[in-house]
Amino acid sequence: MLVIDLDSCEEFVAGDNTILREVLSPTKQDVAVRYSLAHAIVRRGDVSLPHRLRTTEVYYILEGQGIMYIGDEQAEVGPDQAIYIPPLSVQSIRNTGTTDLKFICIVDPAWRVEDEEVC
């Protein structure tokens, strides 16, 4: 059985300026999945840099409030909402709340640095 504690995952600042911890990935663990799962934070008042992935991505908001931008669209987002981000879509998320904006990122196939472009 594989159980991963978030605190045991290395924290880093991604190219889009989001604070990430990659929790599960076939490039890090011996797991039979195509996707990667990461925990992300955008600090109060911050916004992730516009970027795009070659792959499909889903955000699931855990805590906080924000505005999600995908292409020419935008929507207010908050806890218990999932956001589908099509491949190659320019995206960013702004924290509009009073606390950190925390969310899960699922990338399929698994995230690789060479699949991401900061715009």
N, C-alpha and C positions, 0 to 999 in steps of 0.2 A: 504494500500500500504506500502510495506517495502522498504525503501531507506537507504542504509548504507554508511556512509562516511568513507573512509579509515582511516582518522585521528582519528576516534572514536574507532578503533580496536586496542586492546592491542598488542604492539610489543614485541616479545620474540625471543631468539636465540634457534633454533631447535637443535635436537640431531646431525644433520649433519653440524652444524655451520652456517646455513643459517639464515638470519634475516627474520622473518615471521610475518605476520598479518593475522590471520584467519578472512576472511571477511564474509563468509556465510557457515553455517553448520547446519544440522538438530539437532546437539547436543547443539547448542548455540541459535538458533532461532526456532520459531514455523513455519517451512517451510516444504512443502511436496516434498522434494528432497532427493535423495540417496547420492549425492556427497557433497564434501566440496570444497570451493573456497578460495584460499589464495593468498596474494601478497608476493613475495619473493624478497630479495636483496642479492646479493653476491658482496661484496665491491671490488673495484679495486685491482687486484693482488691476490685476495683470491680464494679459491676453496672449494666447499662443500665436506665434508667427504664422502667417499664411503658408501652407505647405500642401503637398499632394503625395499620395502613395500610389504605386502601381497596382495595389491590391485593395480588396474590400476591407472596410473597417466599420466597426460598430462601437459606439460609446454607450455606456450605461451609467447614468448619473447616480452617485451615492449620496452626496451632500453638497449643499450650496445652490447658488442660482447663477445663471449665465445666459449669454446669447451665443447660439451656434450659427456659424456662417458656412454655407456650402455653396460655392459658385455665387450666383446673384441672389440666393435666398438667405433668409435669416429667421430664427425662431427663438423665443425664450425657452429655456430648458431648466429643469430642476429635478429633485430626487424622484427615483422610480420611473424615469423616462429613458427609453432607448432611442438612439439616433443612428440611422443607416447612412453611411458615407460611401458612395459609389467609387470605384477605382478612378484614378486620375482627376478627381474633383479637388479644386482648391478649397481648403477648409481652414478654419480657425475657430477658437472658442474664447469668449471674453467672460471673465468673472465679474458679475455685476452685484454680487452679494456682499455681505459683511463678514463672511468667513471664507476659508479656503474652499475652492470648488474641487471636489474629489469625484473621480469616475474611473470606470473600468474600460479598457480598450481591448477589443478582440480584433485581430488582424488575420485575414485568411487569403492566401497562405501566410505562414508566419512572417512577422516583421523582420526585415533585413535593412541595414543602413543604406545599402545601394538602391533600395526600392522607394526611398523617400527623397523628395526634392523640396527645399525651402524656397519659396517664391520671392 
